[in-house]
Amino acid sequence: MSETYKKITVALSGGCELLFNKETNLSLNSVVPVGTSVSQLVTLLKRDYVKERPELLVDASGANVRPGILVLVNGCDVEVMGGVEHVLEDGDEVEFISTLHGG
């Protein structure tokens, strides 16, 4: 693997997978540059991977997830790790879990 890219795994659940053509896991090899933050990952996912209704994933800025979507990095809430400016490391797993449900 090139030293300029990180291997990042993205897991999607709680309804987020529907935005990604029902994919529940994405392996991003040689796609995520060194120094990429969670915010930059969200922008990359919206641009290159979301298949429908990106407004359900990201807020108006396009760089942060909407309220109601929990973001975990290696099982830890990203808000505890400094928020969306947290820089991802090689081998990280980022999970997007929708906590919003119809009823």
C-alpha positions as CSV (number, residue, x, y, z in Angstrom):
1,M,0.0,0.0,0.0
2,S,1.2,3.5,-0.8
3,E,2.4,5.6,2.2
4,T,0.2,8.5,0.9
5,Y,-3.1,6.6,1.5
6,K,-4.8,5.0,4.4
7,K,-6.9,1.8,4.5
8,I,-10.2,2.8,6.0
9,T,-13.3,0.6,6.4
10,V,-16.7,2.2,6.5
11,A,-19.7,0.4,8.1
12,L,-23.3,1.6,7.5
13,S,-26.4,0.7,9.4
14,G,-29.7,1.9,10.9
15,G,-30.8,3.0,7.4
16,C,-27.6,4.7,6.2
17,E,-26.9,1.7,4.0
18,L,-29.9,2.6,1.9
19,L,-28.1,5.8,0.7
20,F,-25.2,3.6,-0.5
21,N,-27.2,1.2,-2.6
22,K,-27.8,-1.1,0.4
23,E,-24.0,-1.6,0.9
24,T,-23.3,-2.2,4.6
25,N,-19.4,-2.1,4.4
26,L,-17.0,-0.2,2.2
27,S,-13.3,-0.9,2.0
28,L,-11.5,2.3,1.0
29,N,-8.1,1.2,0.0
30,S,-5.9,3.8,-1.8
31,V,-8.7,6.3,-1.6
32,V,-8.3,8.1,1.7
33,P,-5.1,10.3,1.8
34,V,-2.9,10.6,4.8
35,G,-4.2,13.4,7.1
36,T,-7.9,12.9,6.1
37,S,-10.3,14.0,8.8
38,V,-13.8,12.5,9.5
39,S,-15.2,15.7,7.9
40,Q,-13.2,15.1,4.7
41,L,-14.2,11.5,4.7
42,V,-17.9,12.6,4.8
43,T,-17.3,14.9,1.8
44,L,-15.6,12.0,-0.1
45,L,-18.4,9.6,0.7
46,K,-21.1,12.1,-0.4
47,R,-19.2,12.9,-3.7
48,D,-18.2,9.4,-4.7
49,Y,-20.3,6.8,-2.9
50,V,-23.7,8.0,-1.9
51,K,-26.1,6.7,-4.6
52,E,-29.3,8.6,-3.6
53,R,-30.5,11.4,-1.4
54,P,-27.2,12.7,-0.1
55,E,-29.1,15.4,1.9
56,L,-30.2,12.6,4.3
57,L,-26.5,12.0,5.2
58,V,-24.9,15.4,5.3
59,D,-25.9,18.8,6.6
60,A,-26.1,22.0,4.5
61,S,-22.3,22.5,4.7
62,G,-21.8,19.1,3.1
63,A,-18.9,18.3,5.4
64,N,-20.8,17.0,8.5
65,V,-23.4,14.4,9.0
66,R,-26.9,15.4,9.8
67,P,-28.2,15.3,13.4
68,G,-29.4,11.8,14.2
69,I,-26.5,10.0,12.5
70,L,-24.0,8.6,15.0
71,V,-20.4,8.5,13.8
72,L,-18.1,6.0,15.5
73,V,-14.3,5.6,14.9
74,N,-13.2,2.2,16.1
75,G,-16.3,1.9,18.2
76,C,-15.9,5.3,19.9
77,D,-18.2,8.3,19.3
78,V,-16.2,10.8,17.2
79,E,-17.5,13.6,19.4
80,V,-15.4,12.2,22.2
81,M,-12.4,12.2,19.9
82,G,-12.5,15.9,19.0
83,G,-15.4,15.9,16.6
84,V,-15.3,15.7,12.8
85,E,-11.9,17.2,12.6
86,H,-10.4,14.0,14.1
87,V,-7.8,12.7,11.7
88,L,-8.2,9.1,10.6
89,E,-5.4,6.5,11.0
90,D,-4.5,3.5,8.8
91,G,-6.9,0.6,9.6
92,D,-9.6,2.7,11.2
93,E,-13.2,1.6,11.0
94,V,-15.7,4.4,10.7
95,E,-19.4,3.6,11.4
96,F,-22.3,5.6,10.4
97,I,-25.5,4.6,12.3
98,S,-28.8,6.4,11.8
99,T,-30.7,6.8,15.0
100,L,-33.8,8.2,13.3
101,H,-36.7,5.9,12.5
102,G,-40.1,6.5,11.1
103,G,-43.2,5.6,13.0
